[in-house]
Amino acid sequence: MTKYLPLFLFLFISISHSQTFSGTVLDVATNEPLESVSVYFDNTTIGTSTNDKGAFSIEFVDAVQSTLVISFLGYEKVFIADYRTKNNITILLKESINELDAVVIDADDGMSRELKMKKFKREFLGKSENGKSCKILNEKDIKLRYNKREKTLSAWSNTPILVRNKNLKYEISFEIIDFEITLGNWGVSSVSYSGTSFFNDLDTKKKKRISKNRLSTYEGSVQHFIRALFNKQLKENGYVFGAKGFVVDPYEYFSMSTVDDYGTKTVVLKEKLDIFYNGTIESIIQTSIPQFKIDNYGNYSPIEGVLFGGNMGSQRVGDSLPLDYGLKTED
């Protein structure tokens, strides 16, 4: 395919002031403090844990728009979205009852665990080089069930799935909310999954090879595209758009508001668009909702209402970067 234009990559770097959110985590039944509770901003490298008194303190910057997750094994997770308006709060955790564990998963469901795990890893981690470089460190904790009548494969785990990404040098702790593969006559027809994740950066020596791999993964990703859209730098960042076989001006299809008090823009997409990155890599964007929100850091919501196909749609956990990738902070 012909290359449409020269590539000028702008890795957006924001300098933001840090803020602090504090709290105490207690057992709702006993009112006793809970130690070693995980506290992290979803899909970032920003996290901490509670001390022996159940207390924690975590810093964040304006770029962090994701939900704060309070997670502890054997307890129901708590999600806090309005942490900017609260501080020094008490969080009560309730013991969880996982009804899925009552399902008899060892019964013959028409597919061996080995084959179910193979299909799960391929769709969860992805088929890219990054995905192939990933290793799940606790496969035994993953529960899999195949429904022969519906031709669906479901997965869940009572503990976070630990993924070691060799190419990008992250260890990802992924807590599944739901995961389902629908199988058709010719293979996988659809994949849907959701969950929360925390990234542990293993590249302590800041190796050039790892930085190159991360940048290559970032280029043309959904995160990169959303940042470019927000800043109206789509062309400058190597994006070309098509509709019904013709090259089009994206700003005739994307309608964007000005920045609101929360640092977001409201976007309306008039119809499905083909996206070409660097002239060759093709993706598709369409929406199932009238409008959606984006910000300067690559966040968009509601996620389920913005549908990506092609290259962007095939990106899985193995190709994911934390939302704070490429950001600098100052105290």
VEXDREN-2710 file (C-alpha; in Angstrom, 1 decimal):
% VEXDREN-2710
k/r/px/py/pz
1/MET/0.0/0.0/0.0
2/THR/1.2/3.5/-0.9
3/LYS/2.5/5.6/2.0
4/TYR/0.3/8.6/2.1
5/LEU/2.5/11.1/3.9
6/PRO/5.7/11.4/6.0
7/LEU/5.4/10.3/9.6
8/PHE/6.0/12.9/12.2
9/LEU/5.5/11.3/15.6
10/PHE/4.7/13.5/18.6
11/LEU/4.9/11.6/21.9
12/PHE/2.8/13.8/24.1
13/ILE/4.4/14.5/27.4
14/SER/2.6/16.4/30.1
15/ILE/4.0/18.0/33.2
16/SER/1.5/17.9/36.0
17/HIS/1.5/18.6/39.7
18/SER/1.1/15.7/42.0
19/GLN/-1.7/15.3/44.6
20/THR/-2.2/12.9/47.4
21/PHE/-5.2/10.8/48.4
22/SER/-5.2/9.0/51.8
23/GLY/-7.5/6.5/53.5
24/THR/-7.9/3.6/55.9
25/VAL/-9.3/0.2/54.9
26/LEU/-11.3/-1.8/57.5
27/ASP/-13.1/-5.1/57.6
28/VAL/-16.8/-4.2/57.5
29/ALA/-17.8/-7.0/60.0
30/THR/-15.0/-6.6/62.6
31/ASN/-14.0/-3.0/62.0
32/GLU/-10.4/-4.2/62.2
33/PRO/-7.7/-2.7/59.9
34/LEU/-6.7/-4.8/56.9
35/GLU/-3.0/-4.9/56.0
36/SER/-1.4/-5.4/52.6
37/VAL/-4.6/-4.3/50.7
38/SER/-3.7/-3.3/47.1
39/VAL/-4.6/0.3/46.2
40/TYR/-3.9/1.4/42.6
41/PHE/-5.2/3.5/39.8
42/ASP/-6.6/1.2/37.1
43/ASN/-4.3/0.5/34.1
44/THR/-1.4/2.5/35.5
45/THR/1.9/2.0/37.3
46/ILE/0.7/4.0/40.3
47/GLY/-0.1/1.9/43.3
48/THR/0.6/1.2/46.9
49/SER/-0.7/-1.0/49.8
50/THR/-2.0/-0.5/53.3
51/ASN/0.1/-0.7/56.4
52/ASP/-0.6/-2.7/59.6
53/LYS/-3.1/0.0/60.6
54/GLY/-4.9/-0.3/57.3
55/ALA/-3.7/3.1/56.2
56/PHE/-2.5/4.1/52.8
57/SER/-1.4/7.2/50.9
58/ILE/-1.1/7.4/47.1
59/GLU/0.0/10.2/44.8
60/PHE/-1.6/11.0/41.4
61/VAL/-1.4/13.7/38.8
62/ASP/-4.0/15.4/36.6
63/ALA/-3.3/12.9/33.9
64/VAL/-4.7/10.1/36.0
65/GLN/-8.4/9.8/35.1
66/SER/-8.9/6.1/35.8
67/THR/-10.7/4.7/38.8
68/LEU/-8.9/4.0/42.1
69/VAL/-9.2/0.3/42.9
70/ILE/-9.1/-1.2/46.4
71/SER/-8.5/-4.9/46.2
72/PHE/-7.8/-7.6/48.7
73/LEU/-8.0/-11.4/48.3
74/GLY/-11.3/-12.8/49.6
75/TYR/-13.0/-9.5/49.7
76/GLU/-15.2/-7.6/47.3
77/LYS/-13.3/-4.8/45.4
78/VAL/-14.2/-1.2/45.9
79/PHE/-14.0/1.4/43.1
80/ILE/-13.5/5.1/43.9
81/ALA/-14.0/7.6/41.0
82/ASP/-14.4/10.8/42.9
83/TYR/-11.1/10.8/44.8
84/ARG/-10.4/14.4/43.8
85/THR/-13.2/15.6/46.0
86/LYS/-12.5/13.3/49.0
87/ASN/-9.5/12.5/51.3
88/ASN/-8.7/10.7/54.5
89/ILE/-11.7/8.4/54.1
90/THR/-12.6/5.1/55.7
91/ILE/-13.2/2.2/53.2
92/LEU/-15.1/-0.8/54.4
93/LEU/-14.4/-4.1/52.7
94/LYS/-16.9/-7.0/52.7
95/GLU/-15.9/-10.7/52.3
96/SER/-16.9/-12.0/48.8
97/ILE/-18.9/-15.0/47.9
98/ASN/-17.9/-16.2/44.4
99/GLU/-20.9/-18.1/43.0
100/LEU/-18.9/-19.1/40.0
101/ASP/-16.8/-21.4/42.2
102/ALA/-20.0/-23.5/42.8
103/VAL/-20.0/-24.5/39.2
104/VAL/-18.6/-27.9/38.6
105/ILE/-15.7/-27.1/36.3
106/ASP/-14.1/-30.5/36.3
107/ALA/-17.0/-32.1/34.4
108/ASP/-16.6/-33.0/30.8
109/ASP/-17.7/-30.0/28.8
110/GLY/-16.4/-31.1/25.5
111/MET/-13.0/-29.4/25.6
112/SER/-9.9/-30.3/27.4
113/ARG/-8.3/-27.8/29.9
114/GLU/-5.2/-27.7/27.7
115/LEU/-7.2/-26.6/24.6
116/LYS/-9.3/-24.1/26.7
117/MET/-6.1/-22.6/28.1
118/LYS/-4.5/-22.3/24.6
119/LYS/-7.6/-20.4/23.3
120/PHE/-7.7/-18.2/26.4
121/LYS/-4.1/-17.2/26.2
122/ARG/-4.2/-16.5/22.5
123/GLU/-7.2/-14.1/22.9
124/PHE/-6.3/-12.7/26.3
125/LEU/-2.6/-12.0/25.6
126/GLY/-2.9/-11.4/21.8
127/LYS/-1.3/-12.8/18.7
128/SER/1.3/-10.1/18.2
129/GLU/5.0/-10.4/19.1
130/ASN/4.3/-8.7/22.4
131/GLY/1.5/-11.1/23.1
132/LYS/3.7/-14.1/22.2
133/SER/6.4/-12.8/24.6
134/CYS/4.0/-12.8/27.5
135/LYS/3.9/-15.6/30.2
136/ILE/1.1/-16.1/32.7
137/LEU/2.8/-16.8/36.0
138/ASN/-0.2/-18.4/37.7
139/GLU/-2.1/-20.4/35.1
140/LYS/-3.4/-22.8/37.8
141/ASP/-5.5/-20.0/39.3
142/ILE/-7.5/-19.5/36.1
143/LYS/-10.8/-21.3/35.9
144/LEU/-12.2/-22.1/32.4
145/ARG/-15.6/-23.4/31.3
146/TYR/-16.8/-24.2/27.9
147/ASN/-20.6/-24.1/27.1
148/LYS/-21.2/-26.5/24.2
149/ARG/-24.7/-25.3/23.4
150/GLU/-23.7/-21.6/23.3
151/LYS/-20.2/-22.3/22.0
152/THR/-18.7/-19.9/24.5
153/LEU/-15.6/-20.1/26.6
154/SER/-15.6/-18.3/29.9
155/ALA/-12.7/-17.5/32.2
156/TRP/-12.4/-16.2/35.8
157/SER/-10.0/-16.2/38.7
158/ASN/-10.3/-15.5/42.4
159/THR/-6.8/-14.0/42.3
160/PRO/-5.2/-11.5/39.9
161/ILE/-3.7/-13.0/36.8
162/LEU/0.0/-12.2/36.7
163/VAL/1.4/-11.6/33.3
164/ARG/5.1/-11.1/32.6
165/ASN/5.6/-9.2/29.3
166/LYS/9.2/-9.9/28.1
167/ASN/9.1/-7.5/25.2
168/LEU/7.8/-4.5/27.1
169/LYS/9.3/-5.3/30.5
170/TYR/6.1/-5.0/32.6
171/GLU/4.5/-7.4/35.1
172/ILE/0.8/-6.9/34.9
173/SER/-1.6/-7.8/37.6
174/PHE/-5.0/-8.2/35.9
175/GLU/-8.2/-8.8/37.8
176/ILE/-10.8/-10.3/35.5
177/ILE/-14.3/-9.0/35.8
178/ASP/-15.6/-11.0/32.9
179/PHE/-14.1/-12.8/29.9
180/GLU/-15.9/-14.7/27.1
181/ILE/-14.9/-16.0/23.7
182/THR/-17.7/-16.9/21.3
183/LEU/-16.7/-19.6/18.8
184/GLY/-18.1/-19.7/15.3
185/ASN/-17.8/-22.3/12.5
186/TRP/-14.5/-20.8/11.3
187/GLY/-12.9/-20.0/14.6
188/VAL/-13.4/-17.2/17.1
189/SER/-16.3/-14.9/16.2
190/SER/-16.1/-12.5/19.1
191/VAL/-14.1/-11.7/22.2
192/SER/-15.2/-9.6/25.1
193/TYR/-13.4/-9.0/28.4
194/SER/-13.1/-6.5/31.1
195/GLY/-11.1/-6.1/34.3
196/THR/-8.7/-3.9/36.2
197/SER/-5.0/-3.9/35.9
198/PHE/-1.8/-2.6/37.6
199/PHE/1.5/-2.4/35.8
200/ASN/4.8/-3.0/37.6
201/ASP/7.7/-1.5/35.6
202/LEU/10.5/-4.0/35.4
203/ASP/12.8/-1.9/33.2
204/THR/14.7/-0.4/36.1
205/LYS/17.8/0.2/34.0
206/LYS/15.9/2.0/31.3
207/LYS/17.3/0.0/28.4
208/LYS/17.2/1.5/24.9
209/ARG/15.8/-1.8/23.5
210/ILE/12.8/-1.7/25.9
211/SER/12.2/2.0/25.3
212/LYS/12.1/1.3/21.6
213/ASN/9.7/-1.6/22.0
214/ARG/7.4/0.5/24.1
215/LEU/7.5/3.4/21.7
216/SER/6.8/1.1/18.7
217/THR/3.8/-0.4/20.6
218/TYR/2.5/3.1/21.5
219/GLU/2.7/4.3/17.9
220/GLY/-0.6/3.7/16.2
221/SER/-2.2/2.4/19.4
222/VAL/-5.7/3.5/20.6
223/GLN/-3.9/5.5/23.3
224/HIS/-1.8/7.3/20.8
225/PHE/-4.8/7.9/18.5
226/ILE/-7.0/9.4/21.3
227/ARG/-4.2/11.7/22.4
228/ALA/-3.8/12.9/18.8
229/LEU/-7.5/13.3/18.3
230/PHE/-7.8/15.5/21.4
231/ASN/-5.0/17.7/20.3
232/LYS/-6.2/17.9/16.7
233/GLN/-2.8/16.5/15.6
234/LEU/-4.1/13.5/13.6
235/LYS/-2.3/14.3/10.4
236/GLU/0.9/15.4/12.2
237/ASN/1.0/12.0/14.0
238/GLY/0.7/10.0/10.8
239/TYR/-3.0/9.3/10.5
240/VAL/-5.0/9.2/7.3
241/PHE/-8.8/8.5/7.2
242/GLY/-11.1/6.9/4.7
243/ALA/-14.9/6.5/4.3
244/LYS/-16.6/4.4/1.6
245/GLY/-13.3/4.0/-0.3
246/PHE/-12.3/7.6/-0.3
247/VAL/-9.7/9.6/1.6
248/VAL/-11.6/12.1/3.8
249/ASP/-10.9/15.0/6.2
250/PRO/-11.4/13.4/9.7
251/TYR/-12.6/16.7/11.2
252/GLU/-15.6/16.6/8.9
253/TYR/-16.6/13.3/10.7
254/PHE/-15.4/14.0/14.2
255/SER/-17.3/16.8/16.0
256/MET/-15.5/17.9/19.2
257/SER/-16.5/20.3/22.0
258/THR/-14.1/22.6/23.8
259/VAL/-12.4/21.4/27.0
260/ASP/-14.8/21.3/29.9
261/ASP/-14.0/21.8/33.6
262/TYR/-12.8/18.2/34.0
263/GLY/-10.3/18.5/31.2
264/THR/-12.3/16.4/28.7
265/LYS/-13.9/16.9/25.3
266/THR/-17.1/15.5/24.1
267/VAL/-16.8/13.8/20.7
268/VAL/-19.5/12.8/18.2
269/LEU/-18.5/10.5/15.3
270/LYS/-20.9/10.9/12.4
271/GLU/-20.2/7.5/10.8
272/LYS/-17.7/4.6/10.7
273/LEU/-14.2/5.6/9.6
274/ASP/-11.2/3.6/8.3
275/ILE/-8.0/4.6/10.0
276/PHE/-4.6/4.3/8.3
277/TYR/-1.5/4.8/10.4
278/ASN/1.7/5.6/8.6
279/GLY/-0.1/4.8/5.4
280/THR/-0.2/1.1/5.9
281/ILE/-1.7/-0.1/9.2
282/GLU/-5.4/-0.2/9.0
283/SER/-8.0/0.1/11.8
284/ILE/-11.7/0.9/12.0
285/ILE/-13.6/3.2/14.5
286/GLN/-17.3/3.3/15.0
287/THR/-19.6/4.0/17.9
288/SER/-22.7/2.5/19.4
289/ILE/-23.5/5.7/21.4
290/PRO/-24.4/9.3/20.4
291/GLN/-21.2/10.8/22.0
292/PHE/-18.2/9.9/24.1
293/LYS/-15.5/11.7/26.2
294/ILE/-11.8/11.9/25.6
295/ASP/-8.9/13.7/27.4
296/ASN/-5.4/14.8/26.7
297/TYR/-3.9/11.6/28.1
298/GLY/-5.5/9.0/25.9
299/ASN/-8.5/8.1/28.2
300/TYR/-11.9/7.7/26.6
301/SER/-15.3/6.7/27.9
302/PRO/-17.6/4.8/27.9
303/ILE/-15.1/2.2/26.6
304/GLU/-17.8/-0.2/25.6
305/GLY/-19.5/2.4/23.3
306/VAL/-16.4/3.1/21.2
307/LEU/-15.6/0.1/18.9
308/PHE/-12.3/-0.4/17.2
309/GLY/-11.6/-3.0/14.5
310/GLY/-8.6/-4.0/12.5
311/ASN/-5.2/-3.4/14.1
312/MET/-6.4/-1.4/17.0
313/GLY/-9.2/-3.9/17.6
314/SER/-6.8/-6.8/17.8
315/GLN/-4.6/-5.3/20.5
316/ARG/-4.9/-7.3/23.7
317/VAL/-3.2/-7.3/27.2
318/GLY/0.2/-8.1/25.6
319/ASP/0.1/-4.9/23.6
320/SER/-1.2/-2.7/26.5
321/LEU/0.8/0.2/28.0
322/PRO/-0.1/1.9/31.3
323/LEU/-2.2/5.1/31.0
324/ASP/0.6/7.1/32.5
325/TYR/3.1/6.0/29.8
326/GLY/4.9/9.1/28.4
327/LEU/4.0/11.4/31.2
328/LYS/6.3/13.4/33.5
329/THR/5.4/14.8/36.9
330/GLU/6.8/17.4/39.1
331/ASP/6.2/17.9/42.8
END
